[in-house]
Each structure stands twice: as structure tokens, then as C-alpha cells.
Amino acid sequence: MATLKITLKRSVIGRPGNQVRTVEALGLKKIGDTREVNDTPALRGMVNTVKHLLEVHE
């Protein structure tokens, strides 16, 4: 299965609650945190919700 490497590049301070919770659900806590996650449709939807805060590599 393919994986995505996601990195938090922008702060969640001042963002709507749903975006803050989405970033937390992705396992990212502070700027510069990186996670490698399985590429699933549900995860793609989460990444799409906060794509302006993340850097994504396939």
C-alpha cells in the first residue's frame, strides 16, 4: 500500500476548530512534525481539509 509523508508547515493557532482537530487526528502536534501514513480515501479527505497547512509527499 502506498504511503504519504505529511509535514505540518503552518500553525493551527486561530484556525477553526475542525481544522485543529483534523491536524491532531493526523498525529501532528507542532510545526515541523512529520508522519508517514497509509494512503486511504479517508486520510486523503483529512489532508484535503487542511492542505493549506501541510506539505505532502507521495
C-alpha positions in Angstrom: 0.0 0.0 0.0 1.2 3.5 -0.8 2.1 6.0 1.9 2.0 9.7 2.3 4.6 11.8 4.1 2.9 14.8 5.7 4.6 17.7 7.5 2.9 20.5 9.4 4.2 23.7 7.9 1.9 26.3 9.3 0.4 26.9 12.8 -3.1 26.0 13.8 -3.5 29.0 16.1 -6.5 31.0 15.1 -7.9 28.2 12.8 -11.4 26.9 13.0 -11.9 24.0 15.4 -12.5 21.4 12.8 -9.1 22.2 11.2 -7.3 22.0 14.6 -8.9 18.6 15.4 -8.1 17.3 11.9 -4.4 18.2 12.3 -4.4 16.5 15.8 -6.1 13.4 14.3 -3.3 13.2 11.7 -0.9 12.9 14.6 0.8 16.3 14.1 1.4 18.5 17.2 3.8 21.3 16.3 5.3 22.9 13.2 7.8 20.6 11.6 6.3 17.4 12.8 6.3 14.7 10.1 4.3 11.5 9.8 4.2 8.7 7.3 0.7 7.4 6.9 -1.1 4.9 4.6 -2.8 6.4 1.6 -6.5 5.8 2.1 -9.6 7.8 0.8 -10.4 8.8 4.4 -6.9 10.1 5.0 -6.9 11.9 1.7 -10.1 13.7 2.8 -8.4 14.8 6.0 -5.4 16.0 4.2 -7.5 17.9 1.7 -9.3 19.7 4.6 -6.0 21.2 5.9 -3.9 21.1 2.8 -3.0 24.8 3.2 -1.3 23.9 6.5 0.6 20.8 5.3 3.3 19.7 2.9 2.5 16.4 1.3 4.9 14.0 -0.5 3.7 10.7 -2.1 
